[in-house]
Amino acid sequence: MISGDDIEAFSDDLATADSIVDRAKAGTTPFRHIRANEELPLIRAYVLMKDAAETAAKDLLEHQQSVIDSMGCFDRNNKRTG
């Protein structure tokens, strides 16, 4: 799970990734989207964002299941009836 400290530690990497995307949007010369010194920061930003997406997907799946469970029918012994 990503903490606020993790995000703060990678803020420069995320800013680098943003500048790479901005350069690509602007239509830079082919094969000039990323500079050599931006390669590792981009990889670190990717890993951070991938972890965030995986965590969010897991949390959403758990939330969805809890919502489904909460709408079920239970008897007075708290056992599902349907």
PyRosetta script that sets phi, psi and omega in degrees:
from pyrosetta import init, pose_from_sequence

init()
pose = pose_from_sequence("MISGDDIEAFSDDLATADSIVDRAKAGTTPFRHIRANEELPLIRAYVLMKDAAETAAKDLLEHQQSVIDSMGCFDRNNKRTG")
pose.set_psi(1, 141.1)
pose.set_omega(1, -177.1)
pose.set_phi(2, -90.2)
pose.set_psi(2, 130.6)
pose.set_omega(2, 177.4)
pose.set_phi(3, -99.7)
pose.set_psi(3, 169.3)
pose.set_omega(3, 176.2)
pose.set_phi(4, -60.6)
pose.set_psi(4, -34.9)
pose.set_omega(4, 177.7)
pose.set_phi(5, -64.2)
pose.set_psi(5, -38.4)
pose.set_omega(5, 177.6)
pose.set_phi(6, -61.2)
pose.set_psi(6, -46.0)
pose.set_omega(6, -178.8)
pose.set_phi(7, -63.8)
pose.set_psi(7, -41.9)
pose.set_omega(7, 178.3)
pose.set_phi(8, -62.9)
pose.set_psi(8, -40.9)
pose.set_omega(8, -179.3)
pose.set_phi(9, -64.8)
pose.set_psi(9, -30.3)
pose.set_omega(9, -177.9)
pose.set_phi(10, -101.0)
pose.set_psi(10, 11.4)
pose.set_omega(10, -175.9)
pose.set_phi(11, -61.4)
pose.set_psi(11, -36.4)
pose.set_omega(11, 177.3)
pose.set_phi(12, -66.8)
pose.set_psi(12, -37.7)
pose.set_omega(12, 178.1)
pose.set_phi(13, -65.3)
pose.set_psi(13, -41.0)
pose.set_omega(13, 178.3)
pose.set_phi(14, -65.6)
pose.set_psi(14, -38.2)
pose.set_omega(14, 176.9)
pose.set_phi(15, -64.8)
pose.set_psi(15, -39.2)
pose.set_omega(15, 176.6)
pose.set_phi(16, -62.2)
pose.set_psi(16, -44.8)
pose.set_omega(16, 178.2)
pose.set_phi(17, -60.2)
pose.set_psi(17, -41.2)
pose.set_omega(17, 177.5)
pose.set_phi(18, -61.1)
pose.set_psi(18, -40.9)
pose.set_omega(18, -179.5)
pose.set_phi(19, -68.6)
pose.set_psi(19, -32.8)
pose.set_omega(19, 176.1)
pose.set_phi(20, -64.6)
pose.set_psi(20, -44.0)
pose.set_omega(20, 178.6)
pose.set_phi(21, -63.8)
pose.set_psi(21, -42.9)
pose.set_omega(21, 179.0)
pose.set_phi(22, -61.0)
pose.set_psi(22, -40.9)
pose.set_omega(22, 178.4)
pose.set_phi(23, -62.8)
pose.set_psi(23, -41.8)
pose.set_omega(23, 178.9)
pose.set_phi(24, -65.7)
pose.set_psi(24, -41.0)
pose.set_omega(24, 178.5)
pose.set_phi(25, -63.3)
pose.set_psi(25, -34.1)
pose.set_omega(25, -178.2)
pose.set_phi(26, -73.1)
pose.set_psi(26, -13.6)
pose.set_omega(26, 176.9)
pose.set_phi(27, 85.5)
pose.set_psi(27, 50.2)
pose.set_omega(27, 179.3)
pose.set_phi(28, -68.3)
pose.set_psi(28, 169.3)
pose.set_omega(28, 178.7)
pose.set_phi(29, -59.0)
pose.set_psi(29, 140.4)
pose.set_omega(29, 177.9)
pose.set_phi(30, -53.2)
pose.set_psi(30, 141.4)
pose.set_omega(30, -179.7)
pose.set_phi(31, 67.6)
pose.set_psi(31, 17.1)
pose.set_omega(31, 178.3)
pose.set_phi(32, -122.1)
pose.set_psi(32, 20.8)
pose.set_omega(32, -178.1)
pose.set_phi(33, -70.7)
pose.set_psi(33, -32.7)
pose.set_omega(33, -175.6)
pose.set_phi(34, -128.3)
pose.set_psi(34, 139.2)
pose.set_omega(34, 177.7)
pose.set_phi(35, -94.2)
pose.set_psi(35, 160.2)
pose.set_omega(35, -176.0)
pose.set_phi(36, -58.1)
pose.set_psi(36, -39.9)
pose.set_omega(36, -178.0)
pose.set_phi(37, -76.9)
pose.set_psi(37, -3.1)
pose.set_omega(37, 179.5)
pose.set_phi(38, -100.4)
pose.set_psi(38, -5.6)
pose.set_omega(38, -174.8)
pose.set_phi(39, -62.8)
pose.set_psi(39, -54.2)
pose.set_omega(39, -179.2)
pose.set_phi(40, -66.3)
pose.set_psi(40, -42.1)
pose.set_omega(40, 175.7)
pose.set_phi(41, -59.6)
pose.set_psi(41, -36.1)
pose.set_omega(41, 177.6)
pose.set_phi(42, -66.0)
pose.set_psi(42, -41.8)
pose.set_omega(42, 178.4)
pose.set_phi(43, -63.5)
pose.set_psi(43, -44.2)
pose.set_omega(43, 178.7)
pose.set_phi(44, -63.5)
pose.set_psi(44, -40.6)
pose.set_omega(44, 178.0)
pose.set_phi(45, -63.8)
pose.set_psi(45, -40.2)
pose.set_omega(45, 178.1)
pose.set_phi(46, -61.4)
pose.set_psi(46, -46.0)
pose.set_omega(46, -179.6)
pose.set_phi(47, -62.3)
pose.set_psi(47, -42.1)
pose.set_omega(47, 178.0)
pose.set_phi(48, -61.5)
pose.set_psi(48, -46.8)
pose.set_omega(48, -178.6)
pose.set_phi(49, -68.9)
pose.set_psi(49, -36.6)
pose.set_omega(49, 177.5)
pose.set_phi(50, -63.4)
pose.set_psi(50, -44.0)
pose.set_omega(50, 178.4)
pose.set_phi(51, -62.6)
pose.set_psi(51, -41.0)
pose.set_omega(51, 178.5)
pose.set_phi(52, -63.7)
pose.set_psi(52, -41.6)
pose.set_omega(52, 179.9)
pose.set_phi(53, -66.8)
pose.set_psi(53, -41.6)
pose.set_omega(53, 178.7)
pose.set_phi(54, -65.1)
pose.set_psi(54, -41.0)
pose.set_omega(54, 178.1)
pose.set_phi(55, -64.5)
pose.set_psi(55, -43.5)
pose.set_omega(55, 179.1)
pose.set_phi(56, -63.5)
pose.set_psi(56, -41.8)
pose.set_omega(56, 179.7)
pose.set_phi(57, -63.8)
pose.set_psi(57, -42.6)
pose.set_omega(57, 178.7)
pose.set_phi(58, -62.8)
pose.set_psi(58, -45.7)
pose.set_omega(58, 179.6)
pose.set_phi(59, -63.1)
pose.set_psi(59, -40.5)
pose.set_omega(59, 178.8)
pose.set_phi(60, -66.5)
pose.set_psi(60, -38.0)
pose.set_omega(60, 177.5)
pose.set_phi(61, -64.6)
pose.set_psi(61, -42.8)
pose.set_omega(61, 176.9)
pose.set_phi(62, -63.4)
pose.set_psi(62, -41.6)
pose.set_omega(62, 179.0)
pose.set_phi(63, -64.3)
pose.set_psi(63, -42.8)
pose.set_omega(63, 179.0)
pose.set_phi(64, -59.9)
pose.set_psi(64, -43.5)
pose.set_omega(64, -179.8)
pose.set_phi(65, -66.0)
pose.set_psi(65, -38.1)
pose.set_omega(65, 178.9)
pose.set_phi(66, -67.0)
pose.set_psi(66, -35.0)
pose.set_omega(66, 176.5)
pose.set_phi(67, -66.6)
pose.set_psi(67, -45.0)
pose.set_omega(67, 178.3)
pose.set_phi(68, -60.9)
pose.set_psi(68, -45.2)
pose.set_omega(68, 179.2)
pose.set_phi(69, -62.4)
pose.set_psi(69, -37.5)
pose.set_omega(69, -177.3)
pose.set_phi(70, -70.6)
pose.set_psi(70, -18.7)
pose.set_omega(70, -179.6)
pose.set_phi(71, -93.6)
pose.set_psi(71, 1.7)
pose.set_omega(71, -178.7)
pose.set_phi(72, -75.8)
pose.set_psi(72, 167.0)
pose.set_omega(72, 177.1)
pose.set_phi(73, -97.7)
pose.set_psi(73, 132.6)
pose.set_omega(73, -179.0)
pose.set_phi(74, -128.1)
pose.set_psi(74, 148.4)
pose.set_omega(74, 173.8)
pose.set_phi(75, -83.7)
pose.set_psi(75, -177.5)
pose.set_omega(75, -175.4)
pose.set_phi(76, -73.4)
pose.set_psi(76, -7.9)
pose.set_omega(76, 173.8)
pose.set_phi(77, -94.4)
pose.set_psi(77, 12.0)
pose.set_omega(77, 178.4)
pose.set_phi(78, 63.4)
pose.set_psi(78, 34.4)
pose.set_omega(78, 175.5)
pose.set_phi(79, -107.9)
pose.set_psi(79, 137.5)
pose.set_omega(79, -178.4)
pose.set_phi(80, -63.8)
pose.set_psi(80, 135.5)
pose.set_omega(80, -179.9)
pose.set_phi(81, -108.2)
pose.set_psi(81, -11.5)
pose.set_omega(81, -178.0)
pose.set_phi(82, -159.5)
pose.dump_pdb("model.pdb")
